[in-house]
Amino acid sequence: MTAIITANRIAATALTTLIFASSLALAQQPKAAAAATGGDAQPTLLGQYGDWGAYAAAPGGNKVCFALAKPKASKTEPVGRKRDSSYVFVSTRPAENVKNEVSVIIGYPFKSSSDATAEVGTVKFAMYTQNDGAWIKNVAEEARMIDAMRKGGDLTVKGTSGRGTASTDQYSLKGLAQALDKVEQECK
């Protein structure tokens, strides 16, 4: 059962990332190219709330809503190691009965069999990793993590790449509560 949940989480995060990344790429292309890709898969910005955006899309006809933020600060050890952009998502997929699933795209492949950590204030959450994604290890703690994020000021995510680079990303939680409220309203 855990393997099925893990596979579903990975696929869902990959889909959300693909939707978001393709919308960024298409924003720089002519409208005809965007129309050719199937407009319903492109996310629509529902609103920007502080440092968080609320989005909705309907790839394949199944509605997906998510709140998304980029880190306000990032550091790597050794200093200066290059990596792709990182994001934190809080996704809702009504067709799969998923609400407020936290995931992180770190910008590099994680070290095999390694864990990442997410901290809100003094509360830490273990996250399992696969490829460039991370999800909370104990799904039963996800509601507690969302509650801490709604009330907290910052989220800090730490992980290690397959090349041994340690990274620390700090996300502002300003606007998260409002973005999640909008996501919930849109994706009932």
C-alpha positions in Angstrom: 0.0 0.0 0.0 2.8 2.4 0.9 4.4 1.8 -2.6 1.2 2.7 -4.3 0.8 5.9 -2.3 4.5 6.8 -3.0 4.0 6.2 -6.7 0.9 8.3 -6.8 2.6 11.1 -5.0 5.5 11.1 -7.3 3.3 11.1 -10.4 1.1 13.9 -9.0 4.1 16.1 -8.1 5.6 15.4 -11.5 2.3 16.5 -13.2 2.1 19.6 -11.1 5.7 20.5 -11.8 5.2 19.9 -15.5 2.1 22.0 -15.7 3.8 24.9 -13.9 7.0 24.6 -15.9 5.2 24.4 -19.2 3.2 27.5 -18.3 6.4 29.4 -17.7 7.9 28.3 -21.0 4.7 29.1 -22.9 4.4 32.5 -21.4 7.4 33.4 -23.5 5.9 31.9 -26.7 3.2 33.1 -29.1 -0.4 32.4 -28.2 -0.7 29.9 -31.0 1.8 27.6 -29.4 0.0 27.8 -26.1 -3.3 26.9 -27.8 -1.7 24.0 -29.6 -0.7 22.4 -26.3 -4.2 22.1 -24.9 -5.1 25.1 -22.9 -6.9 23.2 -20.1 -3.6 21.8 -19.0 -2.0 25.2 -18.4 -2.4 26.5 -14.9 -4.4 29.7 -14.3 -3.2 32.0 -11.6 -6.1 32.4 -9.2 -4.3 35.0 -7.2 -1.0 36.1 -5.7 -1.0 36.2 -1.9 2.2 37.6 -0.4 4.9 35.1 -1.5 2.5 32.4 -2.6 0.6 32.0 -5.8 -2.7 29.9 -6.0 -3.2 28.1 -9.3 -5.7 25.7 -11.0 -5.4 23.5 -14.0 -7.4 20.6 -15.5 -4.9 18.2 -17.3 -6.9 15.4 -18.8 -10.1 16.9 -17.4 -9.1 16.3 -13.8 -8.9 19.5 -11.8 -5.7 20.2 -9.9 -5.2 23.2 -7.6 -2.0 24.2 -5.9 -0.3 26.9 -3.9 3.3 27.4 -4.9 6.3 29.4 -3.7 10.0 29.9 -4.5 12.6 30.1 -1.8 13.4 33.6 -0.5 17.0 32.3 0.3 19.0 29.4 -0.8 22.5 28.1 0.0 24.6 25.2 -1.0 27.6 23.5 0.6 30.0 23.6 -1.1 29.2 27.2 -2.0 28.2 28.1 -5.6 27.0 24.6 -6.8 24.6 25.1 -9.6 21.1 23.6 -9.6 17.7 24.1 -11.2 15.0 26.2 -9.5 13.4 24.8 -6.4 9.7 25.2 -5.3 7.4 24.1 -2.6 3.8 23.0 -3.6 0.7 22.3 -1.6 -1.6 20.4 -4.0 -5.2 19.4 -4.0 -6.5 16.8 -6.5 -10.3 16.2 -5.9 -10.5 13.3 -8.4 -7.9 11.4 -6.2 -9.3 12.6 -2.9 -6.1 14.4 -2.1 -6.1 17.7 -0.1 -3.2 19.8 0.9 -0.4 17.5 -0.1 3.0 19.1 0.5 5.8 18.4 -1.9 9.2 20.0 -2.8 11.1 20.1 -6.0 14.7 20.7 -4.9 16.4 21.4 -8.3 18.7 18.4 -8.4 18.4 14.6 -7.9 18.5 13.8 -4.2 21.1 11.3 -2.9 19.7 7.8 -3.2 17.9 6.5 -0.1 18.3 9.9 1.6 15.8 11.9 3.5 15.2 15.6 3.5 13.8 17.7 6.4 11.3 20.5 6.5 11.2 22.8 9.5 8.6 25.3 10.5 9.8 27.1 13.6 11.1 24.4 16.0 8.9 21.6 14.4 10.7 19.2 12.1 9.1 16.9 9.5 11.0 14.1 7.8 10.5 13.9 4.1 11.3 10.9 1.8 13.0 11.7 -1.5 13.0 10.4 -5.0 14.7 12.0 -8.0 14.3 15.7 -7.4 11.1 15.5 -5.3 10.4 15.2 -1.5 7.2 14.4 0.4 6.4 14.1 4.0 7.3 10.6 5.2 4.4 10.2 7.6 1.2 11.1 5.7 -0.6 11.2 9.1 1.5 14.3 10.0 0.6 16.3 6.8 -2.4 18.1 8.5 -0.1 19.1 11.4 2.5 20.3 8.9 -0.1 22.4 7.0 -1.3 23.9 10.3 2.3 24.8 11.3 2.9 26.3 7.9 -0.3 28.4 8.1 0.8 29.8 11.5 4.5 30.0 10.9 6.8 32.6 9.4 9.3 30.5 7.4 9.7 26.9 6.1 13.2 25.6 5.8 13.9 22.6 3.6 17.3 20.8 3.8 18.5 18.0 1.6 21.6 16.4 -0.1 22.2 15.8 -3.8 23.5 12.7 -5.4 26.9 14.6 -5.8 27.0 15.3 -2.0 25.9 19.0 -2.2 24.0 20.0 0.9 21.3 22.6 0.3 19.1 24.7 2.5 16.1 26.6 1.1 14.1 29.0 3.1 10.6 29.9 2.1 8.5 32.7 3.4 5.0 31.5 4.5 3.6 35.0 4.1 0.3 34.6 2.1 0.2 30.8 2.3 -3.0 30.8 4.4 -4.8 33.0 1.9 -3.5 30.9 -1.1 -4.6 27.7 0.5 -8.1 29.2 1.2 -8.3 30.1 -2.5 -7.2 26.6 -3.6 -9.8 25.1 -1.3 -12.5 27.4 -2.7 -11.5 26.6 -6.3 -11.0 22.8 -5.9 -13.9 21.5 -3.9 
